[in-house]
Every structure is written in C-alpha cells, then in structure tokens.
C-alpha cells in the first residue's frame, strides 16, 4: 500500500478501536486484505495493536493510538487542508454518529476545523443534527454537552470539496448546492390600547 493508504488504514483502526481487517477494508475501500495483514504484523511488532484469536475469528485492538507508523511528509498548506478534510470525512463515515470533538481527535485536526467542515457538509445536506447542545443553563449544567451529528449521505470514500455555492462530490461527480436558509417570519399579535392595563378592581 502507498503511504496515504497506510495512513487511512491506521486512522480507521484508531477510530474502530477493536476491529477485524475486513472492517478496515470496508471502511477505506482502496486496499486488499493481504496488504492489511502485512501492515497489522508491523503494528503488532511495534505494540501499537494486539491480535485477539477466538477460534478461527481474528480481531485486533488498538493499544497505542498515539503511535506514528510513519513520519509526516511536509506538504503545502493546501494539501494539508485537503488531507485533513479527507481524514475528517473518513472519520464521519466510520463513526456515523459523532460530535466535532470526536472528528477532530480521530482526524488529528483542530476542533475549529472540524466544526467548519461539519457546518459546510450540514448546509449541503450530507449530515444532520441529532441533538443540539444546550444554549441555556449554567456552565456546569452545559459541561460535556455537545451537538451530535449523524451521516445522512455517505456517497463514497472521497471527501466532498467545498465550493462557493455548494460542495463538489467526486464520488458522484456532481456539484451539490447548499440548502436555502429558511427564515421564519415573526408575527406579532395586534394589541388594543388599554387592554394590557385593564385590571379588575
């Protein structure tokens, strides 16, 4: 496998935590089981993952999610941004239901970047809000409460690319336009003068 494919495989393993190689293969869709077996042996030797054998069924567990199987390649800012979005997209596809913090930690990017890309995908109809974070209450009451999202349109392994009016989806080769924002009209009931102060003595 190429280095980007290995990076995708390792990211999928870290997200799944306990997995079979077939699950990783299904998640990234661009490698073979033989390649994953070779990569898994390397990770076992480095004590990054452990092999669990239950009769003939083999699964693996991540022991060290911070392990770096390879050195990061110096890329341009644009490539790093695209790579980050690819990792975020893959995280969302594997998690299916997530918050910005989970996407950020599994994709190795900032929470602000995760929120930005999530907002873009939400506007394009790829994900939707399952549970909104509370806007009222004390800081203690709101602690740990975050907005939860769910994947709605999992079109394939390639990330949707933000454009001016929507996102270009390389999986379908289509431009998906942003949803129009529906603004609610606030209606104020008419009030007759004197009504508000009409008290019974």
C-alpha positions in Angstrom: 0.0 0.0 0.0 1.1 3.6 -0.6 1.7 5.9 2.4 -1.7 7.7 2.1 -3.4 4.3 2.1 -1.5 3.2 5.2 -2.4 6.5 6.8 -6.1 5.8 6.0 -5.9 2.3 7.3 -4.3 3.4 10.6 -6.8 6.1 11.1 -9.7 3.6 10.5 -8.1 1.3 13.1 -7.9 4.1 15.6 -11.5 5.1 15.1 -12.8 1.5 15.3 -10.5 0.6 18.3 -11.4 -3.1 18.1 -11.7 -4.4 14.6 -11.3 -7.1 12.0 -9.2 -6.5 8.9 -12.4 -6.9 6.8 -13.9 -3.9 8.7 -10.9 -1.8 7.9 -11.0 -2.9 4.3 -14.7 -2.0 4.1 -14.0 1.4 5.7 -11.3 2.6 3.3 -12.3 0.7 0.2 -8.9 1.0 -1.6 -6.7 -1.8 -0.4 -6.5 -5.6 0.0 -6.7 -7.9 2.9 -3.1 -9.2 2.2 -1.8 -5.6 2.4 -3.7 -5.0 5.7 -2.3 -8.3 7.1 1.3 -7.1 6.4 0.5 -3.7 7.9 -1.1 -5.3 11.0 2.0 -7.5 11.6 4.1 -4.4 11.6 1.8 -2.7 14.1 1.8 -5.8 16.4 5.6 -5.8 16.4 5.6 -2.1 17.4 3.0 -2.9 20.2 0.6 -0.4 18.6 -2.1 -3.1 18.3 -2.8 -6.5 19.8 -4.1 -9.6 18.0 -7.1 -11.5 19.5 -7.8 -15.0 18.3 -11.2 -16.6 19.1 -11.2 -20.0 17.4 -10.7 -19.0 13.8 -12.0 -15.5 14.2 -9.3 -12.9 14.5 -9.8 -9.3 15.7 -7.3 -6.6 16.7 -7.3 -4.0 19.5 -5.5 -0.6 19.4 -3.1 -0.4 22.3 -1.3 2.9 21.4 -3.4 5.3 19.4 -0.6 7.9 19.5 1.8 5.6 17.7 3.1 7.1 14.5 3.8 4.3 11.9 5.5 6.8 9.6 6.9 10.2 9.6 4.7 13.1 8.4 5.5 14.3 4.9 5.9 18.1 4.5 3.2 19.3 2.2 1.9 22.7 1.1 -0.8 24.3 3.2 -3.4 23.5 0.6 -2.5 19.8 0.6 -2.6 19.6 4.4 -6.0 21.2 4.4 -7.3 18.7 1.8 -5.7 15.8 3.7 -7.3 17.0 6.9 -10.7 17.1 5.2 -10.2 13.6 3.8 -9.4 12.3 7.3 -12.5 14.1 8.7 -14.7 12.7 6.0 -13.4 9.2 6.7 -13.9 9.6 10.4 -17.5 10.7 9.9 -18.2 7.7 7.6 -16.8 5.2 10.1 -18.4 6.8 13.2 -21.7 7.6 11.5 -22.8 9.5 14.6 -20.4 12.0 16.1 -19.6 15.4 17.6 -17.0 17.9 16.4 -14.5 16.8 19.2 -14.6 13.1 18.1 -14.0 14.1 14.4 -11.1 16.4 15.5 -9.4 13.8 17.7 -9.7 10.9 15.2 -8.6 13.1 12.2 -5.8 14.9 14.0 -7.1 18.4 13.3 -8.4 21.2 15.4 -12.0 21.3 16.8 -12.4 24.6 14.9 -11.5 23.0 11.6 -13.9 20.1 12.3 -16.7 22.5 13.1 -16.1 24.4 9.9 -16.2 21.3 7.7 -19.2 19.9 9.5 -21.1 23.2 9.0 -20.3 23.0 5.3 -21.5 19.4 5.0 -24.6 20.2 7.0 -25.5 23.0 4.6 -25.1 20.6 1.7 -27.4 18.0 3.3 -24.7 15.4 4.0 -25.2 15.3 7.7 -27.9 16.4 10.1 -28.2 17.4 13.8 -29.4 14.5 16.0 -29.1 16.5 19.3 -28.3 20.2 19.7 -26.0 21.4 22.5 -28.0 23.3 25.2 -27.8 27.1 24.9 -29.2 27.8 28.4 -28.3 26.8 31.9 -25.1 27.2 33.9 -21.6 26.4 32.7 -21.7 23.3 34.9 -25.0 22.1 33.5 -23.8 22.6 29.9 -20.4 20.9 30.6 -19.8 17.9 28.3 -22.9 18.6 26.3 -22.1 18.9 22.6 -24.1 18.9 19.3 -24.4 15.4 17.9 -24.5 14.8 14.2 -25.3 11.8 12.0 -24.2 10.9 8.5 -27.1 11.2 6.0 -25.4 10.9 2.6 -22.4 8.5 2.6 -21.6 8.7 -1.1 -18.2 7.1 -1.0 -14.6 7.3 0.2 -13.6 10.6 -1.4 -14.2 13.8 0.6 -16.8 16.4 -0.8 -14.9 19.5 -1.8 -16.3 22.9 -0.6 -17.1 25.4 -3.4 -18.7 28.8 -3.5 -22.3 27.6 -3.9 -22.1 24.1 -2.5 -19.7 21.1 -2.5 -18.3 19.0 -5.4 -18.7 15.3 -4.7 -16.0 13.3 -6.5 -17.8 10.1 -5.7 -20.8 11.1 -7.8 -19.1 13.7 -9.9 -21.8 16.2 -9.1 -22.0 19.7 -7.5 -24.4 19.6 -4.6 -25.7 23.1 -3.9 -26.1 24.4 -0.3 -29.7 24.2 1.1 -31.5 27.5 1.1 -31.8 29.0 4.6 -35.5 29.2 5.6 -36.1 32.3 7.6 -39.2 32.3 9.8 -41.4 35.4 9.8 -42.2 36.6 13.3 -45.8 37.6 13.6 -46.8 40.0 16.4 -50.4 39.8 17.5 -52.2 43.2 17.4 -52.8 44.8 20.8 -55.6 47.2 21.5 -54.6 50.2 23.6 -55.7 49.9 27.2 -56.0 46.1 27.1 -52.8 45.5 28.9 -53.9 47.7 31.8 -57.5 46.5 32.1 -57.4 45.3 35.7 -60.4 44.3 37.7 -60.8 46.2 41.0 
